[in-house]
Amino acid sequence: MRPRNQRKRSASSPSRPRAPFEPSEPALGPTSGASPRAVSLEEAETAEREAEWGVFERNPRSFPYWVKQQCWDKAEKVKGRDPERWRRDPLGNLVFRKLVGCLGCLCHDYDHILPFSKGGKSTLENCQVLQAKVNRSKGNKTEISNADLIQKSAYCRVSGRDMDLLEMSAFGNVSRGEDSGGCRIQ
């Protein structure tokens, strides 16, 4: 039998004491004895972007949001389609902006051209939009030909009507690019 002054632990209480809270990042502000170092213009612009968009210091493997935005912008545009919604990867595969990380034929990933595991940084210069299936099969290989990657592509034939249906389901409307042709009302 248990003595009266000892209480039974409830199921919600931890079985061992927790460590005191320690911040994962150093406190901001001046540090004693540290001299300021010169900052290049590029570092200042990067720091400004990171402060504006947020940066994922806890996971340097993933691209910051602003890098993904600019990476999408530098991918090849699809004629007659809204460039904010449709692009082509370097192998010519059609990708849809809203489909990220899945393995369908229109899905894409933001790929490190030089793999992160081999020293590649999560920068705009090392980023490309790549069909997700191709990116997963590429892995961390650097010596792989475009012909081999094209064979690993998830090929699907997508008509203009299919693209319209995807846009309707994802955005609620269909948006054409500036170069879509046809008549313009002035």
N, CA, C and O of each residue as an XYZ file, in Angstrom:
744
protein
N       0.823     -1.164      0.000
C       0.000      0.000      0.000
C       0.878      1.243      0.000
O       1.957      1.274      0.592
N       0.382      2.256     -0.679
C       1.106      3.500     -0.831
C       0.856      4.419      0.363
O      -0.257      4.487      0.884
N       1.912      5.130      0.792
C       1.676      6.111      1.856
C       0.743      7.210      1.366
O       0.681      7.496      0.171
N       0.030      7.813      2.282
C      -0.980      8.790      1.954
C      -0.422     10.034      1.261
O      -1.115     10.613      0.424
N       0.762     10.454      1.565
C       1.306     11.693      1.003
C       1.806     11.535     -0.432
O       2.106     12.536     -1.082
N       1.902     10.335     -0.931
C       2.301     10.133     -2.326
C       1.051     10.030     -3.183
O       0.147      9.247     -2.890
N       1.008     10.837     -4.258
C      -0.141     10.795     -5.155
C       0.183      9.960     -6.377
O       1.335      9.866     -6.799
N      -0.833      9.368     -6.926
C      -0.683      8.616     -8.158
C      -0.524      9.625     -9.304
O      -1.245     10.621     -9.352
N       0.418      9.372    -10.227
C       0.634     10.275    -11.363
C      -0.536     10.163    -12.323
O      -1.053      9.077    -12.584
N      -0.934     11.303    -12.835
C      -1.999     11.266    -13.838
C      -1.381     10.893    -15.177
O      -0.173     11.006    -15.382
N      -2.240     10.447    -16.077
C      -1.759      9.999    -17.385
C      -1.176     11.144    -18.197
O      -0.356     10.909    -19.085
N      -1.580     12.386    -17.913
C      -1.094     13.506    -18.711
C       0.248     14.056    -18.226
O       0.901     14.803    -18.954
N       0.663     13.705    -17.030
C       1.931     14.245    -16.546
C       3.093     13.428    -17.088
O       2.982     12.212    -17.246
N       4.196     14.084    -17.371
C       5.338     13.363    -17.924
C       5.960     12.451    -16.873
O       5.900     12.730    -15.676
N       6.553     11.368    -17.335
C       7.149     10.398    -16.421
C       8.538     10.832    -15.964
O       9.060     10.311    -14.978
N       9.138     11.787    -16.681
C      10.455     12.289    -16.271
C      10.450     13.799    -16.396
O       9.669     14.356    -17.167
N      11.300     14.460    -15.656
C      11.296     15.922    -15.709
C      11.759     16.429    -17.063
O      12.645     15.845    -17.688
N      11.158     17.510    -17.507
C      11.525     18.105    -18.797
C      12.694     19.046    -18.616
O      12.877     19.646    -17.557
N      13.484     19.165    -19.675
C      14.615     20.101    -19.649
C      14.071     21.514    -19.733
O      13.042     21.737    -20.370
N      14.733     22.466    -19.111
C      14.271     23.852    -19.212
C      14.344     24.322    -20.659
O      15.158     23.828    -21.439
N      13.487     25.282    -21.014
C      13.438     25.805    -22.378
C      14.740     26.517    -22.712
O      15.230     27.353    -21.952
N      15.286     26.161    -23.872
C      16.479     26.833    -24.375
C      16.186     27.265    -25.793
O      15.795     26.437    -26.615
N      16.362     28.535    -26.104
C      16.099     28.977    -27.476
C      17.074     28.321    -28.443
O      18.249     28.132    -28.130
N      16.560     27.972    -29.642
C      17.407     27.310    -30.634
C      18.264     28.296    -31.399
O      19.259     27.904    -32.009
N      17.897     29.580    -31.378
C      18.657     30.584    -32.102
C      19.267     31.555    -31.104
O      18.659     31.823    -30.067
N      20.449     32.088    -31.385
C      21.046     33.062    -30.473
C      20.207     34.332    -30.439
O      19.550     34.691    -31.416
N      20.244     34.991    -29.312
C      19.496     36.234    -29.167
C      20.073     37.289    -30.104
O      21.278     37.339    -30.348
N      19.185     38.124    -30.619
C      19.630     39.189    -31.506
C      20.128     40.355    -30.672
O      19.747     40.516    -29.513
N      20.976     41.156    -31.270
C      21.476     42.338    -30.583
C      22.984     42.305    -30.526
O      23.609     41.342    -30.970
N      23.569     43.355    -29.980
C      25.034     43.432    -29.951
C      25.617     42.399    -29.003
O      25.064     42.122    -27.939
N      26.714     41.853    -29.402
C      27.408     40.892    -28.557
C      28.648     41.572    -28.001
O      29.267     42.402    -28.667
N      28.994     41.224    -26.813
C      30.142     41.877    -26.190
C      31.436     41.396    -26.812
O      31.650     40.193    -26.959
N      32.286     42.315    -27.172
C      33.605     41.978    -27.681
C      33.639     41.585    -29.141
O      34.727     41.352    -29.667
N      32.508     41.499    -29.826
C      32.504     41.102    -31.227
C      32.606     42.343    -32.095
O      31.861     43.305    -31.907
N      33.516     42.319    -33.033
C      33.660     43.468    -33.919
C      32.802     43.238    -35.163
O      32.725     42.109    -35.648
N      32.156     44.279    -35.690
C      31.328     44.106    -36.879
C      32.204     43.819    -38.093
O      33.283     44.394    -38.239
N      31.730     42.918    -38.971
C      32.496     42.614    -40.167
C      31.841     43.281    -41.365
O      30.652     43.597    -41.343
N      32.623     43.488    -42.396
C      32.107     44.117    -43.601
C      31.135     43.159    -44.284
O      31.385     41.956    -44.352
N      30.030     43.699    -44.787
C      29.005     42.900    -45.445
C      28.938     43.329    -46.899
O      28.838     44.520    -47.195
N      28.992     42.360    -47.812
C      28.923     42.676    -49.232
C      27.493     43.062    -49.606
O      26.555     42.796    -48.855
N      27.334     43.685    -50.763
C      26.019     44.093    -51.245
C      25.128     42.867    -51.440
O      23.944     42.896    -51.103
N      25.699     41.790    -51.984
C      24.934     40.564    -52.209
C      24.425     39.985    -50.886
O      23.271     39.564    -50.796
N      25.278     39.964    -49.868
C      24.863     39.456    -48.556
C      23.774     40.329    -47.954
O      22.847     39.822    -47.323
N      23.882     41.639    -48.144
C      22.880     42.557    -47.614
C      21.533     42.350    -48.301
O      20.492     42.342    -47.643
N      21.552     42.180    -49.648
C      20.305     41.935    -50.379
C      19.683     40.608    -49.969
O      18.467     40.514    -49.806
N      20.516     39.580    -49.802
C      20.018     38.274    -49.370
C      19.402     38.370    -47.979
O      18.331     37.816    -47.733
N      20.070     39.065    -47.080
C      19.552     39.227    -45.716
C      18.233     39.990    -45.734
O      17.316     39.678    -44.974
N      18.144     40.994    -46.607
C      16.905     41.770    -46.708
C      15.760     40.885    -47.206
O      14.656     40.936    -46.663
N      16.023     40.066    -48.245
C      15.004     39.148    -48.761
C      14.583     38.146    -47.706
O      13.397     37.861    -47.540
N      15.582     37.606    -46.983
C      15.276     36.616    -45.951
C      14.428     37.219    -44.853
O      13.538     36.558    -44.318
N      14.698     38.473    -44.511
C      13.892     39.125    -43.480
C      12.479     39.379    -43.986
O      11.513     39.275    -43.230
N      12.361     39.717    -45.287
C      11.060     39.997    -45.860
C      10.228     38.734    -46.041
O       9.056     38.714    -45.662
N      10.804     37.686    -46.608
C      10.065     36.470    -46.939
C      10.172     35.398    -45.868
O       9.358     34.476    -45.829
N      11.144     35.509    -45.021
C      11.372     34.455    -44.031
C      12.338     33.437    -44.605
O      12.313     33.174    -45.808
N      13.167     32.874    -43.791
C      14.129     31.876    -44.248
C      14.033     30.683    -43.311
O      13.706     30.837    -42.134
N      14.311     29.527    -43.817
C      14.179     28.300    -43.055
C      15.551     27.844    -42.585
O      16.123     26.896    -43.125
N      16.073     28.531    -41.571
C      17.401     28.207    -41.053
C      17.459     26.787    -40.492
O      18.514     26.153    -40.513
N      16.341     26.294    -39.996
C      16.340     24.968    -39.392
C      16.499     23.870    -40.434
O      16.919     22.762    -40.100
N      16.171     24.156    -41.692
C      16.305     23.173    -42.756
C      16.968     23.811    -43.971
O      16.274     24.236    -44.895
N      18.295     23.886    -43.988
C      18.989     24.536    -45.110
C      18.846     23.760    -46.422
O      19.194     24.277    -47.483
N      18.339     22.531    -46.359
C      18.155     21.734    -47.563
C      17.000     22.267    -48.405
O      17.023     22.141    -49.629
N      15.996     22.856    -47.774
C      14.861     23.347    -48.546
C      15.114     24.779    -48.999
O      15.827     25.541    -48.345
N      14.511     25.127    -50.137
C      14.686     26.456    -50.701
C      13.770     27.440    -49.977
O      12.619     27.110    -49.687
N      14.265     28.646    -49.679
C      13.385     29.669    -49.120
C      12.287     30.015    -50.124
O      12.431     29.778    -51.324
N      11.205     30.569    -49.627
C      10.050     30.896    -50.466
C      10.430     31.797    -51.634
O      10.006     31.553    -52.763
N      11.219     32.832    -51.379
C      11.567     33.777    -52.442
C      12.404     33.112    -53.529
O      12.325     33.513    -54.690
N      13.203     32.107    -53.182
C      13.987     31.383    -54.194
C      13.046     30.540    -55.059
O      13.218     30.474    -56.276
N      12.062     29.902    -54.445
C      11.084     29.117    -55.215
C      10.327     30.016    -56.184
O      10.090     29.635    -57.330
N       9.942     31.216    -55.725
C       9.241     32.162    -56.594
C      10.082     32.496    -57.823
O       9.590     32.440    -58.950
N      11.340     32.841    -57.605
C      12.213     33.237    -58.712
C      12.600     32.035    -59.578
O      12.810     32.177    -60.783
N      12.692     30.871    -58.974
C      12.998     29.653    -59.729
C      11.852     29.348    -60.700
O      12.088     28.990    -61.854
N      10.616     29.494    -60.226
C       9.452     29.294    -61.096
C       9.486     30.313    -62.237
O       9.197     29.972    -63.384
N       9.836     31.553    -61.925
C       9.869     32.608    -62.938
C      10.904     32.347    -64.024
O      10.704     32.749    -65.170
N      12.003     31.684    -63.686
C      13.043     31.459    -64.704
C      12.790     30.194    -65.541
O      13.490     29.966    -66.527
N      11.806     29.375    -65.165
C      11.479     28.183    -65.964
C      10.793     28.616    -67.267
O      10.223     29.704    -67.352
N      10.860     27.746    -68.273
C      10.306     28.055    -69.595
C       8.787     28.210    -69.533
O       8.093     27.397    -68.922
N       8.282     29.265    -70.173
C       6.842     29.526    -70.206
C       6.168     28.628    -71.245
O       6.793     28.191    -72.211
N       4.884     28.365    -71.024
C       4.071     27.573    -71.957
C       3.258     28.553    -72.794
O       2.494     29.351    -72.252
N       3.420     28.494    -74.098
C       2.749     29.432    -74.988
C       1.228     29.299    -74.854
O       0.676     28.199    -74.868
N       0.577     30.447    -74.724
C      -0.880     30.468    -74.658
C      -1.452     30.190    -73.281
O      -2.671     30.137    -73.118
N      -0.590     30.010    -72.285
C      -1.049     29.717    -70.920
C      -0.492     30.741    -69.946
O       0.537     31.366    -70.201
N      -1.184     30.904    -68.830
C      -0.762     31.834    -67.795
C       0.564     31.357    -67.206
O       0.628     30.248    -66.676
N       1.631     32.171    -67.285
C       2.937     31.737    -66.776
C       2.980     31.575    -65.256
O       3.907     30.954    -64.736
N       2.003     32.118    -64.538
C       1.948     31.906    -63.096
C       1.387     30.525    -62.759
O       1.464     30.084    -61.612
N       0.820     29.839    -63.762
C       0.184     28.539    -63.520
C       0.879     27.375    -64.222
O       0.890     26.258    -63.704
N       1.454     27.623    -65.388
C       2.036     26.548    -66.198
C       3.469     26.874    -66.590
O       3.776     28.020    -66.920
N       4.344     25.882    -66.559
C       5.730     26.019    -67.025
C       6.185     24.689    -67.600
O       5.497     23.674    -67.484
N       7.357     24.713    -68.222
C       8.022     23.491    -68.678
C       9.331     23.364    -67.924
O      10.022     24.352    -67.675
N       9.661     22.126    -67.563
C      10.949     21.905    -66.909
C      12.042     21.830    -67.977
O      11.720     21.867    -69.165
N      13.306     21.726    -67.608
C      14.393     21.704    -68.604
C      14.309     20.544    -69.599
O      14.938     20.594    -70.656
N      13.549     19.511    -69.276
C      13.409     18.369    -70.178
C      12.199     18.504    -71.094
O      11.971     17.645    -71.946
N      11.421     19.573    -70.929
C      10.242     19.805    -71.760
C       8.949     19.292    -71.151
O       7.902     19.385    -71.792
N       8.979     18.758    -69.946
C       7.771     18.263    -69.293
C       6.911     19.426    -68.822
O       7.421     20.397    -68.263
N       5.627     19.328    -69.044
C       4.665     20.325    -68.611
C       4.413     20.159    -67.112
O       4.201     19.041    -66.643
N       4.432     21.263    -66.354
C       4.156     21.199    -64.915
C       3.159     22.289    -64.534
O       3.135     23.368    -65.128
N       2.338     21.983    -63.530
C       1.283     22.870    -63.049
C       1.673     23.397    -61.686
O       2.099     22.629    -60.823
N       1.536     24.688    -61.478
C       2.012     25.356    -60.261
C       1.448     24.759    -58.972
O       2.170     24.630    -57.983
N       0.181     24.399    -58.975
C      -0.473     23.924    -57.757
C      -0.097     22.491    -57.385
O      -0.352     22.067    -56.258
N       0.498     21.746    -58.298
C       0.839     20.341    -58.033
C       2.318     20.237    -57.675
O       3.179     20.171    -58.552
N       2.599     20.222    -56.380
C       3.977     20.191    -55.893
C       4.173     18.956    -55.032
O       3.384     18.695    -54.123
N       5.223     18.197    -55.315
C       5.616     17.094    -54.442
C       4.963     15.757    -54.702
O       5.433     14.744    -54.184
N       3.888     15.711    -55.489
C       3.266     14.416    -55.796
C       3.997     13.800    -56.990
O       4.896     14.430    -57.548
N       3.637     12.605    -57.384
C       4.370     11.936    -58.471
C       3.601     11.879    -59.784
O       3.958     11.094    -60.664
N       2.569     12.677    -59.940
C       1.822     12.706    -61.193
C       2.635     13.334    -62.311
O       3.704     13.898    -62.079
N       2.117     13.230    -63.519
C       2.875     13.720    -64.670
C       2.926     15.246    -64.753
O       3.767     15.779    -65.477
N       2.068     15.959    -64.048
C       2.086     17.421    -64.062
C       2.679     18.013    -62.786
O       2.712     19.233    -62.622
N       3.144     17.157    -61.889
C       3.673     17.601    -60.596
C       5.142     17.987    -60.722
O       5.868     17.472    -61.572
N       5.561     18.906    -59.855
C       6.955     19.354    -59.908
C       7.554     19.456    -58.514
O       6.851     19.489    -57.505
N       8.883     19.503    -58.500
C       9.673     19.747    -57.301
C      10.650     20.874    -57.635
O      10.922     21.153    -58.803
N      11.164     21.507    -56.602
C      12.261     22.462    -56.781
C      13.539     21.675    -56.507
O      13.793     21.248    -55.381
N      14.336     21.491    -57.557
C      15.471     20.583    -57.535
C      16.786     21.339    -57.371
O      16.978     22.411    -57.944
N      17.686     20.760    -56.579
C      19.055     21.262    -56.507
C      19.805     20.730    -57.736
O      19.938     19.516    -57.894
N      20.286     21.602    -58.590
C      21.034     21.174    -59.775
C      22.279     20.403    -59.331
O      22.509     19.279    -59.777
N      23.081     21.009    -58.453
C      24.161     20.296    -57.784
C      23.560     19.819    -56.460
O      23.199     20.643    -55.620
N      23.448     18.504    -56.262
C      22.735     17.990    -55.084
C      23.256     18.561    -53.763
O      24.452     18.803    -53.600
N      22.348     18.766    -52.844
C      22.678     19.298    -51.525
C      23.709     18.408    -50.836
O      24.614     18.904    -50.165
N      23.571     17.097    -51.001
C      24.488     16.158    -50.353
C      25.899     16.228    -50.923
O      26.838     15.701    -50.326
N      26.053     16.880    -52.080
C      27.372     17.015    -52.704
C      27.864     18.452    -52.664
O      28.721     18.848    -53.454
N      27.311     19.232    -51.732
C      27.789     20.599    -51.543
C      26.962     21.676    -52.207
O      27.306     22.854    -52.109
N      25.874     21.313    -52.885
C      25.018     22.307    -53.524
C      24.258     23.117    -52.493
O      23.771     22.578    -51.499
N      24.161     24.394    -52.732
C      23.472     25.296    -51.820
C      22.023     25.490    -52.262
O      21.674     25.213    -53.409
N      21.198     25.959    -51.360
C      19.789     26.242    -51.659
C      19.658     27.689    -52.138
O      19.057     28.532    -51.472
N      20.237     27.950    -53.310
C      20.238     29.286    -53.892
C      19.515     29.271    -55.229
O      19.257     28.202    -55.783
N      19.190     30.433    -55.744
C      18.500     30.535    -57.026
C      19.335     29.939    -58.157
O      18.794     29.283    -59.048
N      20.632     30.158    -58.128
C      21.507     29.656    -59.183
C      21.539     28.128    -59.207
O      21.843     27.537    -60.243
N      21.232     27.487    -58.091
C      21.283     26.030    -57.994
C      19.880     25.416    -57.978
O      19.715     24.252    -57.613
N      18.882     26.190    -58.370
C      17.491     25.722    -58.323
C      16.930     25.576    -59.735
O      17.207     26.391    -60.615
N      16.137     24.527    -59.934
C      15.395     24.380    -61.184
C      14.068     23.688    -60.875
O      13.972     22.871    -59.959
N      13.055     24.033    -61.657
C      11.774     23.352    -61.566
C      11.930     22.073    -62.363
O      12.335     22.111    -63.525
N      11.614     20.939    -61.752
C      11.773     19.649    -62.415
C      10.574     18.777    -62.085
O      10.083     18.771    -60.956
N      10.108     18.037    -63.093
C       8.999     17.114    -62.841
C       9.372     16.217    -61.661
O      10.489     15.704    -61.593
N       8.436     16.032    -60.738
C       8.720     15.339    -59.473
C       9.269     13.927    -59.692
O      10.211     13.520    -59.012
N       8.697     13.189    -60.622
C       9.165     11.812    -60.852
C      10.614     11.803    -61.331
O      11.398     10.942    -60.932
N      10.962     12.748    -62.175
C      12.339     12.853    -62.670
C      13.278     13.222    -61.525
O      14.365     12.661    -61.396
N      12.850     14.165    -60.701
C      13.677     14.596    -59.574
C      13.935     13.441    -58.615
O      15.056     13.279    -58.132
N      12.921     12.644    -58.335
C      13.098     11.518    -57.410
C      14.015     10.447    -58.004
O      14.791      9.822    -57.281
N      13.927     10.237    -59.308
C      14.800      9.232    -59.920
C      16.225      9.750    -60.083
O      17.174      8.965    -60.108
N      16.377     11.065    -60.194
C      17.713     11.666    -60.298
C      18.485     11.496    -58.992
O      19.684     11.220    -58.998
N      17.785     11.664    -57.881
C      18.432     11.526    -56.580
C      19.590     12.499    -56.442
O      19.452     13.682    -56.752
N      20.740     11.999    -55.973
C      21.898     12.883    -55.811
C      22.956     12.623    -56.888
O      24.136     12.912    -56.693
N      22.524     12.079    -58.014
C      23.468     11.820    -59.110
C      23.787     13.119    -59.844
O      22.911     13.956    -60.064
N      25.040     13.271    -60.214
C      25.445     14.435    -61.001
C      25.794     14.035    -62.432
O      25.668     14.844    -63.351
N      26.220     12.828    -62.618
C      26.628     12.347    -63.948
C      25.491     11.554    -64.583
O      25.607     10.344    -64.773
N      24.404     12.227    -64.908
C      23.263     11.566    -65.539
C      22.848     12.413    -66.738
O      22.728     13.633    -66.635
N      22.634     11.764    -67.856
C      22.348     12.487    -69.096
C      20.873     12.891    -69.160
O      20.016     12.307    -68.497
N      20.610     13.907    -69.978
C      19.226     14.328    -70.183
C      18.404     13.214    -70.816
O      17.217     13.076    -70.519
N      19.023     12.412    -71.690
C      18.315     11.296    -72.323
C      17.835     10.290    -71.272
O      16.715      9.786    -71.355
N      18.689      9.999    -70.283
C      18.281      9.090    -69.197
C      17.151      9.695    -68.371
O      16.221      8.993    -67.976
N      17.232     10.997    -68.112
C      16.185     11.658    -67.331
C      14.869     11.699    -68.096
O      13.804     11.519    -67.504
N      14.928     11.933    -69.407
C      13.709     11.959    -70.223
C      13.021     10.600    -70.180
O      11.792     10.530    -70.138
N      13.803      9.515    -70.190
C      13.213      8.171    -70.102
C      12.485      7.962    -68.773
O      11.542      7.174    -68.702
N      12.910      8.651    -67.736
C      12.288      8.509    -66.418
C      11.099      9.449    -66.227
O      10.421      9.397    -65.200
N      10.847     10.308    -67.216
C       9.732     11.251    -67.121
C       8.399     10.524    -67.115
O       8.234      9.495    -67.771
N       7.449     11.072    -66.364
C       6.079     10.552    -66.367
C       5.371     11.233    -67.527
O       4.892     12.359    -67.392
N       5.305     10.570    -68.641
C       4.723     11.184    -69.835
C       3.205     11.090    -69.784
O       2.646     10.044    -69.453
N       2.556     12.178    -70.109
C       1.105     12.157    -70.287
C       0.743     13.216    -71.311
O       1.338     14.293    -71.360
N      -0.212     12.895    -72.098
C      -0.669     13.830    -73.120
C      -1.791     14.659    -72.507
O      -2.808     14.116    -72.073
N      -1.605     15.966    -72.473
C      -2.568     16.861    -71.846
C      -3.081     17.820    -72.914
O      -2.307     18.549    -73.534
N      -4.391     17.808    -73.118
C      -4.983     18.706    -74.106
C      -5.258     20.068    -73.473
O      -5.188     20.225    -72.254
N      -5.567     21.033    -74.306
C      -5.918     22.355    -73.809
C      -7.144     22.301    -72.913
O      -7.234     23.025    -71.922
N      -8.081     21.441    -73.270
C      -9.287     21.291    -72.449
C      -8.945     20.712    -71.076
O      -9.504     21.136    -70.064
N      -8.026     19.740    -71.042
C      -7.581     19.177    -69.758
C      -6.944     20.260    -68.888
O      -7.174     20.319    -67.680
N      -6.145     21.107    -69.519
C      -5.496     22.188    -68.787
C      -6.545     23.168    -68.248
O      -6.432     23.652    -67.122
N      -7.565     23.452    -69.065
C      -8.645     24.327    -68.616
C      -9.356     23.733    -67.400
O      -9.647     24.447    -66.440
N      -9.635     22.436    -67.437
C     -10.313     21.782    -66.315
C      -9.479     21.822    -65.044
O     -10.011     22.036    -63.954
N      -8.174     21.617    -65.180
C      -7.299     21.712    -64.009
C      -7.311     23.118    -63.422
O      -7.383     23.292    -62.205
N      -7.240     24.113    -64.290
C      -7.275     25.495    -63.814
C      -8.601     25.815    -63.135
O      -8.626     26.489    -62.105
N      -9.701     25.335    -63.707
C     -11.013     25.580    -63.101
C     -11.100     24.951    -61.712
O     -11.628     25.558    -60.779
N     -10.579     23.735    -61.584
C     -10.673     23.063    -60.286
C      -9.719     23.681    -59.251
O     -10.042     23.711    -58.064
N      -8.574     24.164    -59.676
C      -7.594     24.713    -58.736
C      -7.824     26.189    -58.432
O      -7.647     26.618    -57.292
N      -8.216     26.976    -59.442
C      -8.309     28.422    -59.281
C      -9.730     28.971    -59.429
O      -9.997     30.107    -59.036
N     -10.637     28.178    -59.990
C     -12.006     28.653    -60.193
C     -12.194     29.446    -61.471
O     -13.287     29.951    -61.728
N     -11.142     29.564    -62.281
C     -11.247     30.251    -63.566
C     -10.142     29.747    -64.488
O      -9.266     28.989    -64.072
N     -10.197     30.176    -65.738
C      -9.161     29.851    -66.713
C      -8.490     31.159    -67.093
O      -9.157     32.133    -67.444
N      -7.175     31.173    -67.022
C      -6.420     32.378    -67.336
C      -5.472     32.078    -68.488
O      -4.698     31.122    -68.437
N      -5.539     32.886    -69.505
C      -4.662     32.720    -70.670
C      -3.471     33.650    -70.556
O      -3.546     34.709    -69.933
N      -2.378     33.241    -71.161
C      -1.196     34.088    -71.207
C      -1.362     35.189    -72.221
O      -2.321     35.191    -72.993
N      -0.429     36.132    -72.226
C      -0.490     37.257    -73.158
C      -0.372     36.814    -74.605
O      -0.939     37.443    -75.498
N       0.362     35.736    -74.841
C       0.618     35.288    -76.215
C      -0.359     34.194    -76.650
O       0.014     33.330    -77.443
N      -1.598     34.209    -76.154
C      -2.528     33.122    -76.452
C      -3.179     33.251    -77.826
O      -3.855     32.328    -78.279
N      -2.983     34.372    -78.483
C      -3.578     34.556    -79.805
C      -5.060     34.872    -79.695
O      -5.565     35.159    -78.610
N      -5.740     34.818    -80.806
C      -7.170     35.109    -80.789
C      -7.423     36.609    -80.806
O      -6.500     37.408    -80.961
N      -8.666     36.968    -80.646
C      -9.067     38.364    -80.703
C      -8.924     39.038    -79.347
O      -9.059     38.411    -78.296
N      -8.648     40.325    -79.406
C      -8.599     41.136    -78.190
C      -9.601     42.264    -78.323
O      -9.658     42.933    -79.355
N     -10.369     42.469    -77.310
C     -11.335     43.571    -77.327
C     -10.639     44.792    -76.767
O     -10.004     44.745    -75.713
N     -10.775     45.906    -77.508
C     -10.111     47.140    -77.064
C     -11.110     48.157    -76.594
O     -10.729     49.254    -76.186
